[in-house]
Amino acid sequence: MSENFDVAIIGSGPGGYVAAIRAAQLKLKTVVIEKDKVGGVCLNIGCIPSKALVHQAEIFRSISGLEAMGIKVDRSQFDYSRVYSASRKAADTLSKGVNYLLKKNGVTVINGTAQLQSAQQLVIDGQQTISAKSIIIATGSRPRSIPGFEFDEKIILSSTGILSLQKLPERLLILGAGAIGAEFAHIMNAFGVQVHLVEMMERILPLEDEEVSNHLRRSFLKRGIKIYTSTKATSVNKSSNGAEVFLEDNSGSKHSLTVDQVLVVTGRVPNTDGIGLEKLGIQTERGFVLTGDYGETSVSGVYAIGDVTTTPLLAHVASKEGEIAVEHIAGVHTAAKLDLNTIPAGVYCEPQVGSFGLTEARAKKDGINYKAVSFPYKGIGKAVAVENSEGFIKLLFDPGTREILGAHAIGVEATELIHEILLAKSSELLPEDIADMIHAHPTLSEGVMEVARAAGGRAIHV
């Protein structure tokens, strides 16, 4: 016998569970089908445990600060398995919290694998049938492997595998220097691992502002992280205790590195196989579901959000897309889709990287008239006081209309600071509006005020 709902959501990651709670708030009878743990990749084997590791790494790195005060610290009893346990505790706590929120809001949760049968019907594990007026696909993504470097989670690790480590390698090679690669380079280096970071593109963090990427490169090199850009891994010879990885750069130069483990973080694959898209004729491109306004697919009443779509693979994007889809289903007026220029990005290495909107490279490529100004962290009193004055904040704006076009920051708490500028842009404010607002002293946010003042040629502390 089929049970009837207003909304059925496949997947309970940041897209799925947020959509479910919002649907319940809008008085829609809602069911979530989850084949694994509630919270999806982000909470269980992604954003949350990795940020717990970042926090533990920062504590470990702070030992040098204690030693500078004359305090002797014995590191011989350091046990990485306790770091791992702390990351699992954070993930488990939040997963339980999401379970509680779903229950509190009256959302039905079914554990199992769902498959589309029609635009209004799902079958779970080939047995239970669910009917719903609308269906939201929120099945997320998984790590992408590359030929010859298939995951065994012993020598060749995925992001999931490295989060499961309870013992550190002495030498680690990371393939891919995007956000995940940079974060794990920071974490592993902080704990004393010899890190080799390999990137096919010309620079690390290739999607970020070029000045930011170059600054992070210099910072990583100073910390002893080995960096190989414009370089690809061609093959690997695995043994019982490590691997020899063969590399080739763009000039054709070849060499090899011997390491204990290899972390492959070169992208992610949408979890769209085996869920019945073909049966309904839902349009896809390279495995990603194509969506129109409000996240609706080519089949009316069926929506897709998060990593299974072509928008940026970020948890906060999935959450917002979930809200947009559900509000459309409920008949609530909302934006038809996300404005890609107002999506913030964060890289939680040290120094942190935060950004949104146009980069200089993209502005030049698209022929967009812009002006860029920067303000250094060394001009921020709080940053100097806490002995963390590395980095800068950059603001891009239209010199004619004064519209904010984008912002990029590298330095302490950059992932937090970027949001003041983003709020200003979203509210159609100008740099002058930020510059004229009184900021408490001493705070890091004074750097935001100063870069806004720089847009008018009136920065004070530089």
HUHUQUI-V215017 format. One line per field, one symbol per residue. ss: DSSP state (2 for helix, 1 for strand, 0 for the rest). phi: phi as a letter, one per 30 degrees, with the letter a starting at -180 (. if undefined). psi: psi as a letter, one per 30 degrees, with the letter a starting at -180 (. if undefined). A space follows every 10 residues. Layout:
ss->???
phi->???
psi->???
This chain:
ss->0011111111 0002222222 2222200001 1111000002 2222202222 2222222222 2022222200 0000000002 2222222222 2222222222 2222000111 1001111100 1111000111 1111111000 1110000000 0000011022 2220000000 1111100022 2222222222 0001111100 0000000002 2222222222 2200011100 1111111110 0111111110 0001111110 1111000111 0000002222 0001100110 0022210000 0111022210 0000222222 2222222220 0000000002 2200111000 0111111002 2222200000 1111112220 2222200000 0111111000 0011111111 1002222222 2222220001 2222200000 0000022222 2222000000 00
phi->.dccbdbccc jbdedddddd dddddcicdb bccbdbcdji dedcbaeddd dddedddddd ddeddddddj dccdcdcebd dddedddddd dddddddded dddeciddcc dlccbdcadb bbcchibdcb cbdbbccbdi bbeccceibd dchcccccdd dddcdcbddd bbcccjcded ddddddddde cjddccccbd ddbdhddced ddedddeddd dddjddbbch bbccabccbd blaccccbcd djdbabbcbd bbccbckbcd dcdicjdddc iddbbhjddd bcdiidddce jccbbiddcc dedbeddedd dddddddded iddaddaddd dccdbbbccb ddbbaaidcd ddddddicda bcbbbdddcc eddddchbcd jaccbcbddd diddclabbb lehddddddd ddddddcidc edddddddcd ccbddddddd dddddcibdc ca
psi->kkkklekkkj khafeeeeee eeeeeggkjk kkkkfbkkfa eeeehceeee feeeeeeeee ffeeeeeffg kkkjgfgkjf feeeeeeeee eeeeeeeeee eeeeggkkkk klkkkkeafg klkkhgdkkk kkekkkjhfa llkklkkfhk kfgeejklee efffkfkkle kkkkjjhaee eeefeeeeee ggkjkjjkke lfllhfflke eeeeeeeeee eefgkkkjlh klkelkjkaf gakjkklklf ffkkllkkle lkkjigllkk ifkgggeeef gkkljhfkkk lbkggkafjk fklklbffag lkikefeeee eeeeeeeeef gkklkelkjf fgjlkkkhaj llkkllakle eeeeeghkkl kkllkkffgj eeeeeghigk alkkkklkfd fgkkflkkkk akgefeeffe eeeeefghll eeeeefkkkk kklfffeeee eeeffgghke h.
